[in-house]
Amino acid sequence: MMTPDLRRLEATYILPLRVDAEGPSERFQDLTDYLAWLARVVDQVVVVDGSPPPTFARHHERWRHLVQHVPPDPELVTENGKVGGVLTGLRRAQHDRLIIADDDVRYDGRSIRLLLKALLSRDVVRPQNHFSPLPWHALWDTARILVNRTTGGDWPGTLGVRRSTLMAAGGYDGRVLFENLELVRTIKAAGGSELVALDLFVPRRPPAVRHFWGQRVRQAYDEFARPGRLAIWLSLLPGLAMIVAKRSWVGLAGAGFAGIAVAEIGRQRGGGRAVFPATASLVAPLWLIERAIGAWLAVAARLALGGMPYRDGILIRAATPSRVLELRHARARTNSR
């Protein structure tokens, strides 16, 4: 990480967190070291910790001298716990420029400065994550990132946000699964502007393998918020089955090469070759098969359970449609006149 300037950056870093079971001690130490570094670089760091009381107490003992470490405000607790954490941090933020990031995100001095610079002219900025280090399951998930970069930009575990804009919008809904999309859609519906920063790369620690497997169907369920994409994923398995039934090995190879090509376009965009290995593009056909299976399992969850299991409940909506948010904010502007 870069050595910070003597003067800390005028921004608030919000880290919503919940740890139900402590992971390896080295992961905890890695986060502690990162928070200590952040406290030297950014003027205000707020960790909103929704962990059970014994875990919260251990975190508080370790972090209270480094950052503001607080529980979520009870009235802001939401079905999607991360949103309640963000809204609690929003209340405590002392600066207009906010960095909202999951606990596995690892900015450096350069990426923080570039993000804050972009927030001078935009209301929400979406950088791009890449995994560091890169075990096999992170390489697999990198194929997802590359495909997303080809089709509108990946959705990272961090956003840059203008506090004033989000406050004017009244916050955002915490009863959805795809909370980052909900936040961005809300800001845009309220008249804010978005920047998808394809060339702004922020490292992210890979999840544990068990957590990785637990994300497969949940990530596919997010696509209920984007029906066109969901339809594409649902069509992949029937299309692949037809190719196999016809024993068209040329067609099967063509489909595989098409998947690699889509991912490679994403790797080339915005200088992505500097952080994404070429092997991730080669994995893309396997990830596409995974997403196709996950999409059908997500539909099954919707039909059988009414939504996607999340922590102690079930979330029905992936995100609010843009047209609904736009109409809601248009009415709010009309009523305020």
C-alpha positions as CSV (number, residue, x, y, z in Angstrom):
1,M,0.0,0.0,0.0
2,M,1.1,3.5,-0.7
3,T,2.5,5.8,2.0
4,P,-0.2,8.3,2.8
5,D,0.2,12.1,2.8
6,L,0.5,13.8,6.2
7,R,-2.9,15.2,5.7
8,R,-5.7,12.7,5.8
9,L,-8.2,12.7,2.9
10,E,-11.5,14.5,3.6
11,A,-13.9,11.5,3.2
12,T,-15.8,9.0,5.2
13,Y,-15.1,5.3,4.8
14,I,-18.1,3.1,5.8
15,L,-17.5,-0.6,6.4
16,P,-20.7,-2.6,7.2
17,L,-19.8,-5.9,8.8
18,R,-21.4,-8.9,10.4
19,V,-19.4,-11.9,11.6
20,D,-21.4,-14.9,12.8
21,A,-18.4,-17.2,13.2
22,E,-14.8,-16.1,13.5
23,G,-12.7,-17.1,10.5
24,P,-9.0,-17.8,10.5
25,S,-7.0,-15.5,12.7
26,E,-4.9,-14.3,9.8
27,R,-8.0,-13.0,8.0
28,F,-8.9,-11.0,11.1
29,Q,-5.4,-9.6,11.5
30,D,-5.4,-8.7,7.8
31,L,-8.6,-6.6,8.3
32,T,-7.2,-5.1,11.5
33,D,-4.0,-4.0,9.7
34,Y,-6.1,-2.6,6.8
35,L,-8.2,-0.5,9.3
36,A,-5.1,0.8,10.9
37,W,-3.8,1.9,7.5
38,L,-7.2,3.4,6.6
39,A,-7.2,5.5,9.8
40,R,-4.0,7.1,8.7
41,V,-5.2,7.9,5.2
42,V,-8.9,8.8,5.5
43,D,-10.3,11.4,7.9
44,Q,-13.2,9.2,9.2
45,V,-13.6,5.5,9.2
46,V,-16.8,4.0,10.5
47,V,-17.2,0.3,11.0
48,V,-20.8,-0.6,11.6
49,D,-20.7,-4.1,13.2
50,G,-23.8,-6.2,13.3
51,S,-22.0,-9.2,14.8
52,P,-23.4,-11.1,17.9
53,P,-22.5,-9.4,21.2
54,P,-19.5,-11.6,22.1
55,T,-18.0,-11.1,18.6
56,F,-18.8,-7.4,18.7
57,A,-17.0,-7.1,22.0
58,R,-13.9,-8.7,20.7
59,H,-13.9,-6.5,17.6
60,H,-14.5,-3.4,19.8
61,E,-11.5,-4.2,22.0
62,R,-9.3,-4.5,18.9
63,W,-10.6,-1.6,16.8
64,R,-12.0,1.1,19.1
65,H,-8.7,2.9,19.2
66,L,-8.3,2.8,15.4
67,V,-11.8,3.7,14.0
68,Q,-15.4,4.5,15.0
69,H,-16.8,1.0,15.8
70,V,-20.5,1.0,16.4
71,P,-23.5,-1.3,16.1
72,P,-26.3,-0.7,13.6
73,D,-28.9,1.8,14.8
74,P,-31.9,-0.5,15.9
75,E,-34.4,1.5,13.8
76,L,-32.3,1.1,10.7
77,V,-31.8,-2.7,10.9
78,T,-33.1,-4.2,7.6
79,E,-33.7,-7.6,6.2
80,N,-30.5,-7.1,4.1
81,G,-28.2,-6.4,7.1
82,K,-25.6,-4.5,4.9
83,V,-28.1,-1.7,4.1
84,G,-28.8,-1.1,7.8
85,G,-25.1,-0.8,8.3
86,V,-24.6,1.6,5.5
87,L,-27.5,3.8,6.6
88,T,-26.1,3.9,10.2
89,G,-22.8,5.0,8.8
90,L,-24.5,7.6,6.6
91,R,-25.9,9.2,9.8
92,R,-22.5,9.4,11.3
93,A,-20.6,10.6,8.2
94,Q,-18.9,13.9,8.6
95,H,-18.0,14.3,4.9
96,D,-19.9,14.4,1.7
97,R,-17.7,12.0,-0.2
98,L,-18.2,8.4,1.0
99,I,-16.5,5.1,0.3
100,I,-18.8,2.2,1.1
101,A,-16.9,-1.1,1.1
102,D,-17.3,-4.7,2.2
103,D,-14.8,-6.1,4.7
104,D,-12.9,-8.0,2.0
105,V,-12.1,-4.9,-0.1
106,R,-8.5,-3.5,0.1
107,Y,-8.0,0.0,-1.4
108,D,-4.6,1.5,-1.7
109,G,-3.7,5.2,-1.6
110,R,-3.9,5.6,-5.4
111,S,-7.3,3.9,-5.8
112,I,-8.8,5.9,-3.0
113,R,-7.6,9.2,-4.4
114,L,-8.9,8.3,-7.9
115,L,-12.3,7.4,-6.5
116,L,-12.6,10.6,-4.4
117,K,-11.6,12.6,-7.5
118,A,-14.3,11.0,-9.5
119,L,-16.8,11.9,-6.8
120,L,-16.2,15.6,-7.4
121,S,-18.3,15.3,-10.6
122,R,-20.5,12.3,-10.1
123,D,-22.9,11.2,-7.4
124,V,-22.0,7.5,-7.4
125,V,-18.9,5.8,-8.7
126,R,-18.6,2.0,-9.4
127,P,-15.0,0.8,-9.5
128,Q,-14.0,-2.7,-10.4
129,N,-12.7,-5.4,-8.1
130,H,-10.1,-8.0,-8.8
131,F,-9.2,-10.9,-6.4
132,S,-5.8,-10.8,-4.7
133,P,-4.6,-13.5,-4.1
134,L,-6.2,-15.7,-6.8
135,P,-6.9,-19.3,-5.7
136,W,-8.8,-21.5,-8.1
137,H,-12.3,-20.5,-6.9
138,A,-11.4,-16.8,-7.2
139,L,-10.1,-17.4,-10.8
140,W,-13.5,-19.1,-11.5
141,D,-15.3,-16.1,-10.1
142,T,-13.1,-13.7,-12.1
143,A,-14.7,-15.1,-15.2
144,R,-18.0,-13.7,-13.9
145,I,-16.3,-10.3,-13.5
146,L,-15.0,-10.3,-17.0
147,V,-18.4,-11.2,-18.5
148,N,-20.0,-8.4,-16.5
149,R,-17.3,-6.0,-17.7
150,T,-18.3,-6.7,-21.3
151,T,-22.0,-6.2,-20.5
152,G,-22.1,-2.9,-18.5
153,G,-19.4,-3.3,-15.9
154,D,-19.0,-5.5,-12.9
155,W,-20.8,-4.9,-9.6
156,P,-18.0,-4.7,-7.0
157,G,-18.1,-4.9,-3.2
158,T,-17.5,-1.2,-3.0
159,L,-19.0,2.1,-4.2
160,G,-18.2,5.8,-4.0
161,V,-21.2,7.9,-3.1
162,R,-22.1,11.5,-2.4
163,R,-23.7,11.6,1.0
164,S,-25.9,14.6,0.1
165,T,-27.4,12.9,-2.9
166,L,-28.2,9.7,-1.0
167,M,-29.7,11.7,1.9
168,A,-31.8,13.7,-0.5
169,A,-33.1,10.4,-2.0
170,G,-34.1,9.3,1.5
171,G,-31.7,6.4,1.6
172,Y,-32.4,3.2,-0.1
173,D,-34.5,0.0,0.4
174,G,-33.0,-2.7,2.6
175,R,-35.5,-5.3,1.7
176,V,-33.7,-6.4,-1.4
177,L,-30.9,-8.9,-2.2
178,F,-28.9,-6.9,-4.8
179,E,-28.3,-3.9,-2.5
180,N,-25.6,-2.2,-4.6
181,L,-27.9,-2.1,-7.6
182,E,-30.7,-0.8,-5.4
183,L,-28.4,2.0,-4.2
184,V,-27.3,3.0,-7.7
185,R,-30.8,2.9,-9.1
186,T,-32.1,5.0,-6.3
187,I,-29.5,7.7,-6.8
188,K,-30.1,7.8,-10.5
189,A,-33.9,7.9,-10.0
190,A,-33.3,10.9,-7.7
191,G,-31.5,12.7,-10.5
192,G,-27.9,11.7,-9.6
193,S,-25.2,10.7,-12.0
194,E,-23.2,7.4,-12.2
195,L,-19.7,6.6,-13.4
196,V,-18.7,3.0,-14.2
197,A,-15.0,3.3,-13.7
198,L,-13.8,0.4,-15.8
199,D,-10.1,1.4,-15.3
200,L,-10.3,1.9,-11.5
201,F,-9.2,-1.4,-10.0
202,V,-9.5,-2.2,-6.3
203,P,-8.2,-5.5,-4.8
204,R,-10.5,-7.8,-2.9
205,R,-9.7,-10.8,-0.7
206,P,-11.2,-14.1,-2.1
207,P,-13.9,-15.7,0.1
208,A,-13.5,-19.1,1.8
209,V,-14.3,-22.0,-0.5
210,R,-17.4,-22.8,1.5
211,H,-18.7,-19.2,1.2
212,F,-17.9,-19.3,-2.5
213,W,-20.2,-22.2,-3.0
214,G,-22.9,-20.6,-0.9
215,Q,-22.9,-17.6,-3.3
216,R,-23.6,-19.4,-6.5
217,V,-27.4,-19.5,-6.5
218,R,-27.7,-16.2,-4.6
219,Q,-25.8,-14.4,-7.3
220,A,-27.9,-15.9,-10.0
221,Y,-31.1,-14.8,-8.1
222,D,-29.8,-11.2,-8.4
223,E,-30.7,-11.3,-12.0
224,F,-34.4,-11.2,-11.2
225,A,-33.6,-7.5,-11.0
226,R,-32.6,-7.6,-14.7
227,P,-35.1,-9.8,-16.4
228,G,-33.4,-9.6,-19.8
229,R,-30.2,-11.0,-18.4
230,L,-32.1,-13.7,-16.5
231,A,-33.8,-14.8,-19.7
232,I,-30.3,-15.2,-21.4
233,W,-29.0,-17.3,-18.5
234,L,-32.2,-19.5,-18.6
235,S,-31.8,-20.0,-22.3
236,L,-28.2,-21.3,-22.1
237,L,-29.0,-24.8,-20.8
238,P,-31.7,-25.6,-23.3
239,G,-29.5,-24.3,-26.1
240,L,-26.6,-26.4,-24.9
241,A,-28.8,-29.4,-24.6
242,M,-29.9,-29.0,-28.2
243,I,-26.3,-28.8,-29.4
244,V,-25.3,-32.0,-27.4
245,A,-28.4,-33.8,-28.6
246,K,-27.4,-33.1,-32.2
247,R,-23.9,-34.2,-31.4
248,S,-22.7,-31.0,-33.0
249,W,-19.2,-30.9,-31.6
250,V,-18.4,-27.9,-33.9
251,G,-21.4,-26.1,-32.4
252,L,-20.2,-27.0,-28.9
253,A,-16.7,-25.8,-29.6
254,G,-18.2,-22.6,-31.1
255,A,-20.2,-22.0,-28.0
256,G,-17.1,-22.4,-25.9
257,F,-15.1,-20.0,-28.0
258,A,-17.9,-17.5,-27.9
259,G,-17.9,-17.6,-24.1
260,I,-14.1,-17.1,-24.0
261,A,-14.4,-14.2,-26.5
262,V,-17.0,-12.4,-24.4
263,A,-14.8,-12.7,-21.3
264,E,-11.7,-11.6,-23.2
265,I,-13.5,-8.4,-24.3
266,G,-14.1,-7.6,-20.7
267,R,-10.5,-8.3,-19.8
268,Q,-9.3,-5.9,-22.5
269,R,-11.6,-3.1,-21.5
270,G,-10.1,-0.3,-19.3
271,G,-6.7,-1.8,-19.1
272,G,-8.0,-5.0,-17.4
273,R,-5.1,-7.1,-18.6
274,A,-3.0,-5.5,-15.9
275,V,-5.0,-7.2,-13.1
276,F,-7.0,-10.0,-14.8
277,P,-5.1,-13.1,-16.0
278,A,-5.8,-14.6,-19.5
279,T,-6.7,-17.9,-17.8
280,A,-9.8,-16.3,-16.4
281,S,-11.2,-15.9,-19.9
282,L,-10.5,-19.5,-20.6
283,V,-12.6,-20.5,-17.5
284,A,-15.6,-18.4,-18.8
285,P,-17.4,-21.3,-20.5
286,L,-17.5,-23.2,-17.3
287,W,-18.7,-20.2,-15.4
288,L,-21.5,-19.7,-18.0
289,I,-22.6,-23.3,-17.4
290,E,-22.6,-22.6,-13.7
291,R,-24.7,-19.5,-14.1
292,A,-27.1,-21.3,-16.4
293,I,-27.7,-24.0,-13.7
294,G,-27.8,-21.3,-11.0
295,A,-30.5,-19.4,-12.9
296,W,-32.8,-22.4,-13.0
297,L,-32.2,-23.1,-9.3
298,A,-33.0,-19.4,-8.5
299,V,-36.3,-19.8,-10.4
300,A,-37.0,-22.9,-8.3
301,A,-36.2,-21.1,-5.1
302,R,-38.6,-18.3,-6.2
303,L,-41.4,-20.8,-6.9
304,A,-40.8,-23.2,-3.9
305,L,-39.8,-20.7,-1.2
306,G,-41.1,-17.4,-2.5
307,G,-37.6,-15.9,-2.6
308,M,-34.0,-16.5,-1.8
309,P,-32.9,-17.5,1.8
310,Y,-30.7,-14.9,3.3
311,R,-29.4,-15.1,6.9
312,D,-32.6,-15.7,9.0
313,G,-35.2,-14.9,6.4
314,I,-36.2,-14.9,2.8
315,L,-35.7,-12.0,0.5
316,I,-38.3,-11.8,-2.3
317,R,-37.0,-8.9,-4.4
318,A,-33.6,-8.7,-6.0
319,A,-34.0,-4.9,-6.5
320,T,-36.7,-2.3,-7.2
321,P,-37.3,-1.7,-10.9
322,S,-35.9,1.6,-12.1
323,R,-39.2,2.8,-13.5
324,V,-40.8,2.3,-10.0
325,L,-38.0,4.3,-8.4
326,E,-38.2,7.0,-11.0
327,L,-42.0,7.4,-10.6
328,R,-41.6,7.5,-6.8
329,H,-39.0,10.2,-6.9
330,A,-40.9,12.2,-9.5
331,R,-43.9,12.2,-7.3
332,A,-41.8,13.2,-4.3
333,R,-40.4,16.2,-6.3
334,T,-43.9,17.2,-7.3
335,N,-45.2,17.0,-3.7
336,S,-42.3,19.1,-2.4
337,R,-43.1,22.0,-4.7
